[in-house]
Each structure stands twice: as structure tokens, then as C-alpha cells.
Amino acid sequence: MKNRKVLVWSVAVALGGFLFGFDTAVISGAEKAIQLVWDLSAVEHGFTVSIALIGTVIGAMLGGIPADKLGRKTTLFWIAVLYLLSSLGSALATDWYVFLFFRFIGGLGVGASSVAAPMYISEISPAGSRGKMVGLFQFNVVFGILIAYFSNYFMQDMGDNAWRWMLGVQAVPSLIFLLAILYVPESPRWLVMKKADVTQAKEILNVIDADTSEETLLAIQNANDEAKGKPSARLFSANYKTPVTLAVLFAVFNQVSGINAIIYYSPRIFEMTGLGAKAAFLSSAGIGFVNFAFTLLAINFIDRFGRRTLMAIGSVGVIVTLGLVARAFFVQDFTGVPVFLFVYIAFFAFSQGAVIWVFISEIFPNEVRANGQALGSFTHWFMAAIIAFSFPIISEYLGGGITFSFFTVMMILQLIFVWRVMPETKGTSLERPEKIMVLH
């Protein structure tokens, strides 16, 4: 990395990913206690776990609006505020409805951050290291998941209010994120495209890379002029049908892998395989560690090997491991299930987990990037909400074998998508993404 400031800005914004991951996983340690505290039925329980995801769907769907109107930086600041309010409100909730409200607004923050943070990082990063820089967001997501699992493990014996501490501790990194955002600059691409502020954009581009700032600024201005010459920059038009299709399919496949079902319900899944409660919590922490380690590995290879290569390797791995988990449930022999799930997480983290936010941030041109990122994030979280809500119900009525068989079949379809459809975006210009939109 030529410029350390770009790295510092990216790390600061990627803290939104840490909170994203922490908020996503922390409920796994609290969900059973919350069900008992308010005597929730299976449907109410599923709704309680998925309420944050419902907020996330809405936050992702609408996140492109403030990112375009107010700017990437201002949007990230208000996301930090939502995280802070959610963590404190959820921990101090006096009844079920108050709890639902604060988990919902936290979900809004998660959804909006999955739009604004990867987009911001992609817009300030040099093309040659963009995969690694945007990958920091996903790295922080899994780091947040890992810390949430270990936090839950160490807080589980804190009495009847342990679940409140599990949720409330998120206020600390939320405050750090809020303060860090104050010290990052606005995206130079947003400044040119939305504010026509070429002077400030040039200053920021000089800090990013003085050798290429003139060339990059000219490319941004040319792309802006071309966008103005088009009838309208409507995302759902013939001009953008290919990136729209790619973003939607990629996001759907990301979730029908079953990843959020495993992250949200990992202690419960491990207990289904015969582990005791304490061992189940520790195994969940192990999943978080594997996720963290292989995401770190992936972000060091994503700019070298490319996005498609990582996806091809990961697809094969998750097909095999999900198939083995499904078989274990059918034959009721759970001996290797913890190992299978660890290996599954490794392959997922090395591929889909690391690639999704990078890929979606690269395939849309400047004039619709915010809305395109919002579409990809919305699809991702809409599917995540469906999976999280339905998993405890489907697994109870149909069993783990059929549930994991479904995930396996979906990953076979994903492998076909990677092989036949997905383009390579490594090292491409954000101003000319259409050049790589050649279907394979």
C-alpha cells in the first residue's frame, strides 16, 4: 500500500463492518435466554431473532438514498449513531416490544453500512489494491462475529441478565466508530458526481495517489459527463441489466448457502448434534475463529488470484461439506459434524464471504453505484431474513437432513453461475465497469 492514509481511512470505515458482524452474531448467545424471559412461541422467537434482519433489509434498500444525497461520510456517521442507540436500548429493554424496536434500528444500521462502507472504500482505493481494501470490511465483519462469540462465551455465566451484557457491550465499539468517522474525508467520486466540487476531490485524490490523481480525476469527470448525456441514470434500465442481474444472483447465492442460519443458530445446531451447552458455545467461538482466519487469508489473495478463482474454489468446498452435514442428519451419526462445519466456514470465508462486497462495489458505474450497492445489499439481507426466520421452523418440521440438502443443491447452482456467468473484476476501472461485463 503506497499511502498509509488510505489504509487508515479504510480501517476506520471498516469498523462499520465490525459492528455489522458483532450485531449479527451476538444474538446467537442471547436468543435462548430472550425466549425464556418473555415466554416466546416458536414463531415469536423466530421473529425476535429476525427483527434485526428485517431492519437490515430496509436499511439496505434505502441506504443508497442518503449515500447519494448526503454523502458517504455523513451516512456513515448516522449509521454509527444507530449502532450506539441499538446496543444501549436492546440491553436496557424493559419489555419485548422495546427490545424489538432497538434491535430493528440496529438492523437499519447494519443494512445501511453494507451499502455505504464497501462503496466508500472502493471509491478511495487504488485499483490494484481495491480488493484487499474493500476486503477489510468483510475482515472486520468476521472479526466482529469472532469477538461476539467469545464475548458471549465469557458472559454466559453472568446470571439472569447475561444476555443484557452480551448485547450492551457493543456500545463501546459503536462509540469508537462514531468518533473515527469524523476524521475521514468524503469520497472524491461523490464530490465530483453529486457536488461538482472538483477542487476538494483533487486534494483527496492527491493524498490517495499523487501520481495518478490527474488521470483518475479526468476519468471521473468524463464518466460524469457521459452520465449526464444519458436520458436518466435509472438502475432498472437496459443500460444496467447485466450488473443488476449479477448483483442479485450473487447476493441470493450468498445467503442460500445457509451461512446466516449457521452463524445465528450455531449453539443450537451443535446441541442438535449431541454437544452440551458449554461445548456448543465454545464450538461456536471456534467457527468465529475459522471464519476470521480464512477471511484474512482471502483478502491477501483476492487481488492476486482474482474474484472468480476464489469463488470457484469455495463453491466446491461448501458443496462437499454441506453434503456431509446433510448425510450426518439423515443417518443420525454426528461424529464429524463440528469438523464439517468448521471446514464449510473456511471455504465460505475464503470465497463468498470475502468476495461479495468487493464484487458488488465494482460492477456498477459511478452514476448508479449507490443504488446498485443498495440493491445487492437489499437482496442479500432479504434472503438472510427469510433464512433466519424459517430455519428453526423448517429444521424442526423437516429435519436437518432436508434443510442442509437444500443448501447443498443451491451451492451446486452457484458453481454453475461462477463457471458460466460471473466476470472477473480484478484491477478494473470503477469508471468503466462495462468493459468486464462479458458473460463467461
Helices and strands as residue ranges (DSSP letters): H 4-37, H 42-62, H 64-69, H 72-91, H 96-124, G 127-129, H 130-155, H 162-168, H 171-181, H 188-195, H 198-209, H 213-229, G 238-240, H 241-255, H 259-272, H 277-299, H 302-305, H 307-331, H 337-348, I 349-353, H 354-362, G 366-368, H 369-398, H 400-420, G 433-436
